[in-house]
Amino acid sequence: MTTPGRGSFRRTPGRKVDEVRRMLDAPHPPAPPDLAERAMERGKRLLRRRRLLHAALWTLLGVAAAAGTVLAVHYWPQPTVIAPPMRGW
């Protein structure tokens, strides 16, 4: 398909495309034999760290909520004048 005004000019692949094709056509290097074990250990380590961080943050949130509740109860203004009970209803 040609665009109007441009004729039938078609760009040829560049140097980068040729380089990528050469890399893909070359034999692939072998993967290390312990690659799966290392990936599994790294995944376990990351999961452990994530769980520890989440536990610490939830604990911090709980402590902050408890401290806020204690401060609210402690500093809540107490009623100074209590109205007498209503009689004659």
N, C-alpha and C positions, 0 to 999 in steps of 0.2 A: 504494500500500500504506500502510495507516495502522498506527500503533503503538497498542497497547491503552492506554486511559486518556488519550490525547492528542487523540482526535477526528481530524478531517480537516484540521487546521491545516497549512498548507504555507508555508514561509518564502519571501518574495519576494526576488528578487535585490537586492543592496545597491548602494550607491553605487560601490564599487570595481569591481563587475562591469560596471556601466554605463560606467564610465570606460574600462575595458579594451576593451569592445566598440567604443566610439567611436574609440579609438586604432587598433584593428585594421581598422575600416571606412574610416579616412582613407587617402589615397594615401600610399604608402611613399616615403620620400626616396630619391633615387638614390644608389647606391654610388659612391665616387670611382673614376675610371678606372684609377688605379694601385694599387688595393687588393690585387690578386693579387700584383703585383710586390713590394710592401712586405711582405706576409705571407710570401712566399717568401724574401726577404732576411732577415727576422727569424727564420724557421725555420732557415735556414742558419747564422746567427750563433749561435743557441741550440745547434744540433747541434755546431758547432765548439767552443764553450765546454764542452759536456758531454764531448766526446772529450778535450779538453785536461785537464779535471779528472780523468777516469778514468785517463788516462795518468800524470798526476802522482801519483795515489793508488796505482796499481800500482807505480810506480817507488819510492815511499816504502815500500810494503810489502816490495818486494824488498831495498831497502837495510836495512830493519829486520831482515829474516830473515838477511841476510848478517852484519850486526853481531852478532846473537844467536848465530849459529853460531861466529863468531870468538871471542866472549867465552866461549862454552861450551867451546870447545877450549882456549882459553888458561887458563881458571881451573878446568878439570876436574882433580880431584885425581889425581896420578900414584901408582901403587902404590909404596910405599916398600920393602916386603920381597917379594922374589920367591922363591917356594918352589923348592927344588932339584928337578931332574928326578927322576922316580920310576924306580927300577931294580928289576929282578927281577919284572916282571910276567910 
